[in-house]
């Protein structure tokens, strides 16, 4: 109906609901990508003796996926701080589970900005 130019005949409420649902889905995907990225950055920082190619490649992969999602959905940039905070809460749980370290080992708030987390370098610390 929309493509045919028949806006009055279109179910506008349903269309709006579908658009909102797509937006939530994209936001959830970005949150998931960032949670994996942040969890691996925490593991990288707090378990330097266990660093390996798998962690490095997971970090690179999640950065690429997050960047692609953001490029495809630029409106998510307006809520990036909230998404990062949500993702960090998940990252803490992932890091605690995967490292065996207590949650208190890790910073309570995300120690990286979005731009810092997305940098292509890993600190050797």
JOFENJO-V51025 format. One record per helix or strand. SS is the DSSP state (alpha for helix, beta for strand). FROM is the first residue (numbers start at 1). TO is the last residue. If there is no record, write none. Layout:
SS_FROM_TO / SS_FROM_TO
This chain:
alpha_7_9 / alpha_12_46 / alpha_48_50 / alpha_53_72 / alpha_74_99 / alpha_103_105 / alpha_114_118
